[in-house]
Amino acid sequence: MSETDTRAAGDAADALRVLLIEDNPGDARLIQEMLRDTEELAQRVSPGDAAGGAPEIVRETRLEDGLATAETEPTDIVLLDLNLPDSEGLTTLETVHEETGETPIVVLTGVRDQQVGVKAIQRGAQDFLVKDEVTSELLVRTIHHAIERAHQERKRRQQREQLEALNRLNRIGHDISHAVITTETRTELEQQVCDRLAAEDAYRFAWIGGVNPGSDRIVPKAAAGVEDGYLDEIDVSVTEDDETGRGPAGTAVRTGEVQVMNDAQADPGFGPWREAARSRGYRSSAAVPIVHEDLVYGVLNVYSSSPRAFMGAETEVLARTGDVIAHAITAIERKDALVSDAVVELEFRVEDMAEELVELSAAESCTIEFEQLVGGDEALLAYGTARGVSQEAFEDSIDDTDGVGNVRFLSVRRDELEFELVAPAAVSLFETIATHGGRVASATIADGEFRFVVELPRGRDTRRMIELIQDQRADATYLAQRTTERSDRSDAGPSSVLEDELTDKQRAALETAYFAGYFDWPRGSTGEEIAERLGIAPATFNQHLRTSERKFFESVFGE
């Protein structure tokens, strides 16, 4: 049975909560009467709390019931009789102290034995009182001091733990910085980071995940520690609308800030992974974004078997660790880009572009390849080849296709047509891709599908490019990513001149002239025809062409 002082619901919410474990009715009634009408205790414990009020007292007569109450209800202090029906002596104190953790305990004893009191304090009690000598003033003062001492002890312990954690993280940061210097690949670096974190007794598990291109899922890339199938069991995303994206990892990627989960059993945002984490002993975690400028490389996740393992200034150290990793990955990617001819290709399919040409490819079993795209002021010039279709059928389909037109044939053979056409509908998409460091390497219409390939330097944020393209065209479907050698065009000639010295208009004039056959003999296109395509005057085209030729030849023949 429990005897609980009843008070108004509003007051009870702010009241000091006292758990009295006492089987003697007379002694219990005396303690309750001493505390029932006093507001002094609340004022002492929380002097800034205007609510005040007498404490809320819950009484239990057995140790078993007292422990159950302490587990299920918030408790500020325990008043404990050592001799209960189901437990006697200092064993009673030891059991309560073990189960209630940091909750302060004041022992109530019926004997004037200082040795019992001293032993009680040595075994975890904050103080002790002899029942026959207790007064209301003494009881209030003892409870106040016990709560205050417990608070100070808790504060000192937390400060020690934070200092230890900061020292630990600084050591880890130093070792990771050393790994940055000694590792040559991103894969090796990420694995060393996880290995170093998991080697600490304070951390149970660590893994690094990256956002899968074309989706919102975070996929593991490196891991170390007590994993036990955790990564196979969980699902993590970066989408805020999905509950799997509202946890620490997804939020860290979206916000670019360290996210801490201090209690796996209570944190409402950790629901989708709670059981999997509990079964493996993960009590708290930190998710550290790995971001450099606009490039999101992934997220580092660290787990501890202790609650509240990541507090205060530790998040700043973790954030710096994420920055170090991100800078290292950037350096590795840039180095690879300098010594490697590899580029990243992203392939897409579009449903609602050039539909008549798509239908023609299915009906005639022909293939239409766009091999070069040149951006003009108001339109996109596309140079390509059509195979397996007649000139008349191809031209008719062009006339019926929205968004493309003005086809001009540069070469006509029996089974192959080389053509130039204007595609104003694709200008916006082309400019979006170019603005973010990519280029459309090729586009193909075949077998009733329109596919195009975007080429990016290694190390660029492929997921961001995918999002931009899909924002621009809702009918675009991401199909694949692959790493391949640079196209011949990228390596031909002094590319630095084309990219760094020429203006956009000068480069467009030079490229259009080249692909339109202006430099062939006989010429495939006149200057007037090219100027018309670019939407500029012939004199302006001639000026752009002459200037770009001069800059190009200076790079070849000059110093």
N, C-alpha and C positions, 0 to 999 in steps of 0.2 A: 504494500500500500504506500501511496505518496501523499504527503500533505503539502499543498502548494498555496502560498499566499496569493489571493486573487486581487488584482488591481485593474484599473481602467486600461483598456487595450492600448491607447495612445501612450500612456505613461510607461507601460510594461516594455514597450519597444525600445525605450531609452534607459531602462532601469539597470542598475548594477545587479548581476545575477550571481547568487550565492547558492552553492550546492552543499547542503548539510547532510552528512551521512552519520546518523546517530540513532541507536535503537532504544535508548532510554527516553520515555515520553516526557518525564519531568525535566531532564536536562535539555531536551529539544525545545520544549515550550519556553524555557528560560532564555535560551539563545534567540528564539524567534521574537520574544517580547522585547528584548534589548535592541533588536534591529528594526522592529516593525515601524516605529514612528520616528526614526531618526533620519534626517536629511543630511546630517553632517558627513556621513561616510561618502555619499555621492559627491558632495562639494569638495571633499578632500581629494578623492580619486580623480575627478574631472572638474577642476575649479572653473573652467571656461564653459561648462555645459549649463546653460540656463535652465534646462528641463529639471535637473536635480531629482528629488523624490526619494522615498525610502527604497531600499533594495528589494529585489524580487527573490524570495527564498523558496527553494525546492528541497524537500526533505525526503530522504530514503532511509530505510531501516536495515537494509542488507547491502553488503559490498557489491554483490552481483547486480542489484538494481541501481546502485549508485554509478557503477561503471557504465551501465546501459544509458543512463540519463546523461552522463558526461559526454558520451559518444554522439548522442542525437541532438542535444540542446547546447547552445552557447553557454559557457560557464566562465565567470571571471575569477572565482576563487572557490576552493573546496575546504570546508570545515569538517575534519575527520576524527571520529572516535576510533581508537585503535582496536577495541574489543567489540566485535560484532558477532551476530549469530553464526555467520559463515566464514569468519576470519578473525585471527587474534594477533595482537602484538605488532611488532615492527614489520612483519610480513604484510600486514594490511597496508601500511604506508608504501612499502616497496611496490606492491601491486598497483596501487592508485597512481603512484608517480610514473611507473612504466607505461600505464595506459593513457594518462592524460597529458604527458609530455611537459609542455611549458606552463601549464596552468598552476598557479601558486597554491600550496597546501598549508593549512594551519592545523596542527594536531591538537585535539582535545583529550586531556588525560585526567583521570580521576585520582591520581596519586601525586604527592609532592615529591617527585623524584627527578632531580636535575639531570641525572645520568640518562634517563629515558628521553628527556627533552633534547639533550646534546646529541644523542644517537639519532633521534628523529631528524634533526637538522643536517647531520652528516649524511643521512640517507635520502635527502631530497626535500624535506619540509622547509618552509620559509621561517616558521616560528612554532611555538607550542604554548598552550594555555592550560592551567590547572582549573578544572570546572568550578571548584568551590571558591576560587579567588577571582573569578571573572566579574568585571563590572561593565556597564554599558560603555563608559569612556575607554576602558582598557581594550574591550573587544573592537570598537571602532578604530582605535589607534593601531592595533595589531593587524587588522585586515588591511588598513591603508598602507602600512609599511610593507606588508607582505606583497601586495600588488605592485607597489613602487619598486621594491627590490627585484621582483621577477621581471618587471619592465626594463630595468637597467641591465640586468643580466642578459635579457633577450637582445637588447640594443648592442651591448658589447660583443655578444656572440655574432650577431649579424655583421658588425663592423669587421671582426676578425675574418669571417667567412668571405666578405667582400674583398678584403685586402689579399687574402690567399687566392681568391679567384682572379683578381687583377694581376697578381704576380705570375700566376699560372698562365693566364692568357698572354701576358707580355713575353714569357718564355716561348710559348707556342708561336707567337708572332715573329720572334727572332728566328726560330727554326724554319718557319715558312719562308721568311725572307732569304734564308740561306738556300732553301730548296729552289727558290726562284732563280738564283744565280746558277745552280748546278744542273737543273733539268733543261732538256732541250725540246720536249714535246708537251703539249697541253694535257694529253692523257696521263703522262707520267706526273706532271705537277698536281693535277687534281687528286690522283691516288695518294701522293705523298701527303697532301693536306689532310685527307681523311685518316690516313695511318697515324699521323702525328697527333691528331685530336683524340683518336680512340685509344692511343697509348696511355693517356692520362686516366688515373683511377676515377677522377671526378666525372668523366664522360663515358657513357655506355655505348654510344653508337654515333657515327657521323656519315653523311652521304652528300654528294653533290648531284643536283639534277639540272637538266637543261630543258627549255621549252621546245617541244617537238614542232618543227616547221610544218605549217599547214594545219595545225590543231592547237588546242589550248591545254594539252596534257603536259605535265612535267615528268620527264623520264629520267631514271637513274643513269649516271655516267661513271661514278666511282663511289665506293663504300668501304667502311672498315668498322670493326667492333662487333657487338652482339646484334646480329641482324635476324637470324632464325626465320628467314622467309618473309620478313616484314615488307620489303619492297615489292614482292610478288603479290602480296595480299591487299595493299592499299592502292587507292586511286587519288591522284592529286592534279588539280587543274589551276588555271589562273583566271577563270571566269567568275566574276563576282556574283552572277546570278545563280551559279551552281554551288551547293554547299561544300563540294570538294575544293572549291576555289576560295573559300572564305577562311581557310586555316592559315597558319603562320607562313608556309611556303608560298602559296598563291598570293597572299597579301603583300609579302616582301617583294615579289616580282612586280606587282602592279604599282606599289608605292615607292619602291627604291629605298625603303627603310627597314632596319632590323626589326623583326617581330618576335616577341617573347611570349611563350606559353608557360605559366608558372605552376599550373596544377592540371595534369591531364585528366584527373577524375572530375574536376569541377568546371573547367573552362568550357563555356557553352559553344565556342567556335571549333572545339576539337572533337565534336561528336562523331564524325565519320571514321575517325581513327582511334577512338578511345579504347575499345576492347583489344585491338591489336597492340596498342602501346602498353596497356596494363599487363597483358600476358607476358610481355618481354621486359618489364621493369622500367619502362620509360615514364618518369614522373613529371619532367619539365623539358622544354626544348627552346631553341633559338633558331630562327631562319634568317640567314644573312644574304642579302642580294649581292650578286657579282655583276657589277655594272660599270662600264667605262664610257663616259660621254653618252651617246645615244645607243650604245651597243649593250644588250642584255645577254650576258653569257650564261646565266643560270642562277642557282641559289644553293647556298651551303646550309645544311641542316645538322644541328648538334643536339644530342639527347643526353639527359642526366637521370640517374636513378633517384635523385633527391628533388623534392619540390622547391620552387623558388631558387633554382641554381643559377639563374641569370638575372641579376638585379643591378640597378643603378648604373655606375660608370662602366660596367662590363659591356653594356650594349655599344658604348662608344669604341671600346677596344675591338669588339667584334666587327663593327662597321669598318674600322681601319683595316682589319684583316681582310674583309671582303674587297676593299679598295686595292690592297696589295695584290691579291689574287687576280683581280680584273686587269690591273696594269701589266702584270706578268703575262697573262694570256694575250693581251694586246701586243706586247712586244714579241711574243712567240709567233703570233699570226703575221705580224708585219715582216719579221725575219723570213718566215716561210714564203711570204708573197714575193720578197726580193730574190730569193734563191730558187724559187720554183716557178714553173710555167703553168701551174694549176690554177683553175678558176672554179667557182661554184655555179652550176646551172640549175635553174628552177623551171620546171615544165608545167604549163597550164593548158587547160582546154576551155574554150568559150563556146557558149550555146547560141547566142543571138547576134553574131557578127558575120557579115558576108554570107547570109543564109543561102542565097541563090547559088553562090560558088560552092558551098558545102553540098547542096543537093546535086550540082553538076558532077562533083567528084564521086558521089555514090552512083549516079545514073550512068556515067561514062567510064567509071573505073580509072579516072585520071588523077594525076598528082599535080598540085600547084604549090610551088615553093617560093617564098619571099626571102631572098638571100641577103638583101641589103635595104635598110630603111634610112632615109635621110630627112631630117626635120626641116621644114620651111617655116615661113612666117605664119601662114594660115593653113597649111596642109602638110601631109606626110607623103613623101615620094617613096614608092615601093618598087624595087627592081627584083625581078624574079623570072622563074621558068615554069612553063606549063607543059606537061608531057601526057601524051595519050588522048589529046582532045584537038578538034579542028579549030582553026582560027575563028571561023564564023560562030561556032557554038560558044567559044570562050568569050568572044566580043559581045554576043547577045546576053550572056549571063552577067557580064560587067554592067551592061546598060540597065539591067533589071535589079542590080544590087544597090541597096541604099548604103550610103557612106563611102563608096568608092566610085571611081569613074575616070573619064579622060584617058583611056588606055591608049598607049602608043607602042607599037611593036618594033623592037630593035633588031630582031632576027627572026625569020620564019623558016623553019625546016619542016620536013614531012611529019615527024613525031615530036617536035620540040619547038616551043615558042618562047623567045626571050622578050620580056615586056617591061614597060614602065607604066605605072598608074598612080593616080592621086587618091589619097585616103584621108580626107578631112576628119572623118569620124574617129580616127585613131589618134589624133594629135594630142588630146588631153592625157590619154593613157601613156603614150610615148614620152611626153614631157614629165609626167610623174615618175616614171621609171628612171629617166635620165637625171632628174633632179636629185634622186636619192642614190646616185652612184652606180646605177645599173644600165644595161643596154639590151635591147631586143636583138639577140644574136640571130634568130631565124624564126620563121613562121611557116607552117605547112597545112594545106588543106588536102585531105586524102581520106578515102573510105568513109565519107560522111561526117568527118570531124575536122574542126579547126583547132590546131594546137600551136602554141608559140613558146619559145625558150628565152628566158631572161638570164643574162650572164652578169655575175657579180664578182668582185675581187674576194679572195679568201679573207675571212675575218669580219665581213660585213654582217649586219643583223638580218639574216634571211627571213626570220619570222616577221619582222617589221615590213619588209618588202612584200611579203605575201599578203599582209593585212592591207597595205596601201593599194595593191592591185585589186583585191576583192572589194575594197571600199569604192574604188573607181568603177568596177564592173561587177555587179552582183551575180552575173552569169558565169564568172570565171571560177574554175575548179582547179585547185592545186593538185598536181599528179605525182611529182617526184622531185627529188633533189639528188644531184650527183656532182662529184668533183672530177674535172676533166682537164686536159691540156688546153692552153690558150689557143684560140683560132689563129690561123695563119695571118689574118688581117691585123690582129693585135700586135704581132711581132714584126710586121713588114714596115721597113723604113724607120726614120727617126720619130717614133710615136710621141716623144715628149714635145716635139714641135706642133704636131696636130692637136695635142691636148692642152698645151700650155701657152703657145704663142698665137694661135689663130683665134679670132673671135668666132662666135657661133655662126654668124652669117658668112664669114670667110670660109669656114670649114664646110658649111652646107653647100656653098658654091663649088668648092673644089671636089667634094665627094660626088655631087650631082653630075658635074662635068665628066668625072672619071667613069661612073657607072652608066651614064647615058651615052657613052661612046664618043664624047667630044674630042678625045685625043686619038681616036682610031683613024685609020685612013683606008677608005674614005670615011668621013665623019658619020657617026650614027645619029648625032643630034647637032643642030646649029646653036649658036649662042642665043639667038632670039627664042628658040624653042625652050631652052633651059631657063631663060629669064622668065618666060611666061609661066612655066611650071612653078618657079619659085615665087611668083607674084611680084617681081621687081622689074625695073627698066633694064633693057639690054646694056646700057652704059654702066649701070650699077653692078650688074653681074660681071661685066668685063673688069671693073675696078676691083671687086672682091677677088676674082680669079687671079689677076695680076699680082695683087698684094700677097695672096696666099702662096702663089708660086715662088715669089721672091723670098719669102720667109723660109719656105721649104728648101730652096736651093742654097740659101745662106747657111742652113744647118748642115748641108752636105759638103759644100765647098769652102765655107768660111772657117775661121779658127775654132 
